[in-house]
Amino acid sequence: MDSNQITFATLGNAIGYAQQVSGTVEVHSIDGQVRTLNIKDSIYYGETVVALGNGSATIVFDDGTEVFVNNQSSVEIGDNLYRFDNDVIAEATNSISAEDTLQQAILAGEDPTLIQDAPAAGEGLINSEESPLFVSISNNNDIELPTFGYDTTGFNPILISSAFDDTSFGEANTTLIAFESTTATVPTQGSTSTPVVPDEQGNTTPEESEPNAQLPSDDTAEPEDTTPETTEPEVTEPEATEPESGEPNNDVPETYYASIDVDIITSDKIISSVESAPDAMVTISGWVSGDARPGDTVQITLEDMVIGQTTVSETQDASGRYLFDAQVQGSTLAQTSLVNPFITATVSDNSGVDSASSTEIYKLDLNADIEAFIEDANRDQNITFDEQGNVKVGGWIEEGGQVTSIDISDASGNVLSISNDITMEEESGWSYFESFIDVSSLNDGSLTVVVNASDALGNVGVSNTVTIEKDTSQNNDLIAERAGFSLLLDSTLSAANSDFFASDLYYANQLDG
């Protein structure tokens, strides 16, 4: 291929690079190849950047402009996003000069391989043993751009002009028709070749050969210059379609290039029970750029259901991007079935056809997390008479939370509620609490403990229910025995003619009488 031509696979030098890549982003080159985009990878004119799934990328061009691609959207790197610099224009001009020389040679009937090497995938040479392949060229424009390569339908054509050539290069108008022929005349040096070319109906009529079309021998003079005069190319303007009303239809569809980004949902990305109350509203805000303008519609969806809608405002941030905010019900955000919930914000123009989207994740925290326990001094889960005045209740709650009450009840329905004398201690993102409680006022049997608390978000929580046994009956037997012994000592004792007497306690008692 001619060294002056722009590289087929990239259309020139790199014009930008990937500054940021998150997730999976692909780049489709002009020859159909696909590569995965990484940070600092080069971007070329004519390529298409495609964000897959939740992938996103920021492309920075060498002129300082940026493009953000995300959420299964794609962007074609065309002249509507990037303008050629002088080096690219010079390279393109050299390429067009080479194309012009090649086209003039084809029109003059000369061998184009003398000017430019045949492509590697082109036809091989034809010998006298094979059937030749003839090509008929139907011409209605003297200047023609190549029709191979990347399909640029939808791109604005780039018009390049200089002080020496005011020709505009526009749309191609040449038709190439190839025919297979079963007869061939192989020219020899100094003879005339008359190829047989069938027409569209299959008829074969030899074309008349011009005298100066003979191949020159070593002894003959150079043939006349048969290069046709350069004429201005015909420019065919597309006809405007007339609607039934008779008004001309001058509407030209344009591509909607827009970017949108959503701010974090709430200050901590968490929806709490307070924020998901029936009347609570949550603000979804963000910015748009590119073709997005004030008045464009922004829809908020959750699990493919529209939960809020607003329009782009005329307020701009420090970067000149237009802002938006939409109000959605917090209870709707809390009622999602997604394990990792997220919302999608989509901005679209007035037609509602073209759009750009962005997602934002959030978490649900609707209850205060709390764990509780109760234990006696011997840690055998049985409260005795001596232990009932100092029973420990403790546990853990989310850091920043508070214990509102500790409720202990017996089987008879008696409840002992404690809200004071509860100590708290921060411990690795959690708060440890404990309190020592006198449960002597509760009946023996199974005791039930529940701890009520609230966390830093305002969520209210109730601990798991824990139980412990209380049994003070052994201590009651000892009290009865001691009471009987006191009664015996308080009795009036007497003895006759002796200072000693015998008692049921099996030890001697001495009396001073």
Order of alpha helices (4+ residues) and beta strands (2+ residues): beta-beta-beta-beta-beta-beta-alpha-beta-beta-beta-beta-beta-beta-beta-beta-alpha-beta-beta-beta-beta-beta-beta-beta-beta-beta-beta-beta-beta-beta-alpha-beta-beta
